[in-house]
Amino acid sequence: MLRSTVLLIIWACLTLSAPPSADAQVVTPRSRPRIGLVLGGGGAKGGAHIGVLKVLEDLRVPVDMIAGTSVGAIVGGMYASGLTPEDLERLVRQMDWHDLIAGGRPRRGLTFRRKRDDSNFPTRLEVGFNSGSFRLPSGLVTGQNLEVVFRSVTLPGAQITSFEELPIPFIAVATDIVTGEMVVLEEGDLSTAVRASMSIPGAFSPVAVDGRLLVDGAVVRNLPVDVMREMGADVIIAVDLTPPLYTRDQLESAVEVSSQVLRIMSTENTNAQIRLLEEMGGVLLRPDVDSVSPSAFAKLPATIAAGEAAARKMAAQLSRYSVSREEYEAYRARRTPVTSGPLRVDFVRVEGATRLAPEVVEARLRIRAGQIIEPKDLERAMARVYGLDVFERVDYRVVREDGRTGLIVEVFEKAWGPGFFRVGLALGDDLERASSSFTLLLSHTQTQMNRLGGELRTELQLGEAQAFLVEFHQPMDVGGRFFVAPRLEFIEEPLGIAQRGAGETTRGVEQASAILAAGFHFPDWGEARVELGRGRANATESGTDGADIGGLRSSLSVDMLDDRGFPTRGLTAHVELYNGLRALGSDPTYTRVVGGVTGVISRGPDTFILAAKAGTGFSRALPRHDDFSLGGFLDLSGLRPRTVTGNHMVFGRVTYRRRVATVPTTVAGGGLFLGLTGEVGNAWERRDDVDAGDLRASAGIFAGVETLLGPLYISFARADHGEDAWYIFLGQAF
């Protein structure tokens, strides 16, 4: 909400709504030289460019043209569009850079079905299957989030097609990954040009522009001095952020390895550009940002000061190009963007959807012809379409056709689809009792099987528990609200029971079912579902117990968490009622209800999680395959998994977590967390035995870190009877 508000204020006050008039163009007086600013690439070091801009304005050095590469194109493009250094600083300080650069789908925009996938598969690794072969994505992330934010900031100038028409003429530099040639982007779509210029090979997906496949311009021209000379600058000020090569010990992640290749190439071409700058008598600024990793974008705001310091150090040389206060005010007036109100769109058109009906995408947009739209509206609309998770990228542009203003949304289908494999992994090791568990979950989803988005899902679970599921999910309308979903499933699970009357026993559960589900999806946040099922369940406990099962299951689920692994805000809840009915072939007839809710609130790096759940079998004893259990990490952590079982259950938990550092475990760096948890709960065989005085208690401490395979925890917990548990846990838990 804060980020959207900042974007709206900046947009409404400072950016273009239409191509500027001739009076708005920068006209360089003959009495002074034309000054060109070259902003080099450097990833997270790029905040230094903002610091340099602040000093140039303080010294009243007018900038008549800008050329940028990578992060230099991002900063340069926004400054050329009319934002001031102060605007840029506020923007970068309030951005969630981890969310923007990591490239994950904004969870608030995911469909509820995709949120359920997110729960089962915390890993972001996805492999496509197309035309009989496996295919990988072209980059670890797509850059979608960053492009949407940049486009929101520059939305009012979206109809400008020549970057020479911006308040300050601008050029972005990219590399043709096919030919290896430098590509100078001086017209077209500003957001796309900037996005192409910063597409680090291997980390970000390439961008298609005019038939070319483009990546980071740093590959061939990290400091485009020669490009600026061709633009006609008389004096060039260049900001070089080219980092030294990594040492062997610093090559800790895929981004660092890819970046090292880029550094080797950019160092050589940068040195040649610096020699050219010296020949021209230009000014070279080198901020001291070597200690900042290009991938540590959370530190980008901190590099602003380094840019200021470097420019202040060269103040004497820069001041030679200062102008009088009156002349500088006139310069600023000439480049001040025209402001206007929100955009009104007369039509909306979707392009690029070959498998889905365009109406499906339009329904996700929730933008109608004649509607007045603001940047925050478009940001949310793009997130919703991207949340379908079948598109590599979602883009938009504002056009004028036959005197009408239109919004064209262009979707780019995943080249490695439409069939996708995903892998889920859960590892648990109870170090105290030398017991461990391993679960591998494989999923294949064939998406977009028809124009409404029907999907065939197959899941296989291997490890301590075995499971198989095949489901066909069919939306019944273009909005995806109503659905039907028949499925077949089989589960085989051995369960250790440490407390059921006397001693320790072992049982196993086998269950095979055929189920027909139908339901309704609430917009992105919930689902109501009804299921009719019939099958067979076998439970072994000192013998064999088998029964036919059949019943009606009704459930309501809510998921409004901002992140499934380490959420900072939101709510998740689930309530379920099951009736085992003799009319549907059930041998045991019983009623079972269970519900739970988890709320997450944060203040800065501190997060509090409150969770509660309860269940009952009413007056009937539940069959062994469907009773309640407690125990395990964050579920009475001091006890072994499924230590406490029964027909009636209550549980509550309070968890405190603090983000203490960022470590290079993901593309944008993973969070490192420390936390405390306290839990109470119990399960009883008979309802008459339920007593608050019998509640078991457990408390623990843990450390957690975000990884590409999901959350990784190390935890120690102690239960009320002196039982201890050490855990190493990889998988989904919060």
Order of alpha helices (4+ residues) and beta strands (2+ residues): alpha-beta-alpha-beta-alpha-alpha-alpha-alpha-beta-beta-alpha-beta-beta-alpha-beta-beta-alpha-beta-alpha-beta-alpha-alpha-alpha-beta-beta-alpha-beta-alpha-beta-beta-beta-beta-beta-beta-beta-beta-beta-beta-beta-beta-beta-beta-beta-beta-beta-beta-beta-beta
